Amino acid sequence: MEILNKVLRSIKRIGTRPSLQILIYSLVKEYQDWKLHRLTHKDTNITLPGKIKEIKTIANGHFLEFENAQLELKFLAQDLIRVSW
């Protein structure tokens, strides 16, 4: 309820017309950003790592080789792992 009172006080302070302009601008800007994001990220090619080809045990960790990637897991402490992709 407190936030609603703050909003109403702000609208009274700056006026109805500017408040509506701010609201409309915010909605239009959000729509344009969403539309631009959808258009620019449409053709993004994602390469998945694929199936595991090989697993090697190395000092304090493991090395995994996938079809399209490599992963190294190194245990630095009992509760800390370094992941190199």
C-alpha positions as CSV (number, residue, x, y, z in Angstrom):
1,M,0.0,0.0,0.0
2,E,2.9,2.3,0.8
3,I,4.3,2.0,-2.8
4,L,0.9,2.9,-4.2
5,N,0.8,6.1,-2.0
6,K,4.3,7.0,-3.3
7,V,3.2,6.6,-6.9
8,L,0.0,8.7,-6.4
9,R,2.1,11.4,-4.6
10,S,4.5,11.5,-7.5
11,I,1.7,11.7,-10.1
12,K,0.2,14.7,-8.1
13,R,3.6,16.3,-7.9
14,I,4.6,16.1,-11.6
15,G,1.1,16.2,-13.1
16,T,-1.1,13.8,-15.0
17,R,0.0,14.6,-18.5
18,P,3.8,14.1,-17.9
19,S,3.0,10.9,-15.9
20,L,1.0,9.5,-18.8
21,Q,3.9,10.5,-21.2
22,I,6.4,8.7,-19.0
23,L,4.1,5.6,-18.9
24,I,3.6,5.5,-22.6
25,Y,7.3,6.1,-23.3
26,S,8.3,3.3,-21.0
27,L,5.9,0.8,-22.6
28,V,6.9,1.8,-26.1
29,K,10.6,1.6,-25.2
30,E,10.2,-1.9,-23.6
31,Y,8.3,-3.1,-26.7
32,Q,11.0,-1.8,-29.0
33,D,13.8,-3.4,-26.9
34,W,12.0,-6.7,-26.9
35,K,11.4,-6.5,-30.7
36,L,15.1,-5.6,-31.4
37,H,16.3,-8.4,-29.1
38,R,14.1,-10.9,-30.9
39,L,15.3,-9.8,-34.3
40,T,19.0,-9.7,-33.4
41,H,19.1,-13.0,-31.6
42,K,17.1,-14.9,-34.2
43,D,20.0,-16.3,-36.2
44,T,22.2,-17.2,-33.4
45,N,23.8,-20.6,-34.0
46,I,24.3,-22.6,-30.9
47,T,26.8,-25.4,-30.9
48,L,26.2,-28.1,-28.3
49,P,29.2,-29.9,-26.8
50,G,28.0,-33.3,-28.2
51,K,28.6,-36.7,-26.8
52,I,31.5,-37.5,-24.5
53,K,34.4,-39.0,-26.5
54,E,37.0,-39.5,-23.7
55,I,37.4,-39.0,-20.0
56,K,40.9,-38.7,-18.5
57,T,41.9,-38.5,-14.9
58,I,44.5,-35.8,-14.3
59,A,46.1,-34.6,-11.1
60,N,43.3,-33.5,-8.7
61,G,40.6,-33.7,-11.4
62,H,39.3,-34.9,-14.7
63,F,39.5,-33.9,-18.3
64,L,36.5,-34.6,-20.5
65,E,36.6,-34.4,-24.3
66,F,33.3,-34.0,-26.1
67,E,32.7,-34.0,-29.9
68,N,32.7,-30.2,-30.0
69,A,34.2,-29.1,-26.7
70,Q,36.6,-29.8,-23.9
71,L,36.0,-29.6,-20.2
72,E,38.6,-29.6,-17.3
73,L,37.4,-30.1,-13.7
74,K,40.1,-29.4,-11.1
75,F,39.5,-29.9,-7.4
76,L,41.3,-27.0,-5.7
77,A,39.8,-27.8,-2.2
78,Q,37.2,-30.1,-0.8
79,D,34.5,-27.6,-1.5
80,L,36.0,-25.7,-4.5
81,I,36.2,-26.8,-8.2
82,R,37.7,-24.9,-11.1
83,V,35.8,-25.4,-14.3
84,S,37.6,-24.7,-17.6
85,W,35.4,-25.0,-20.7
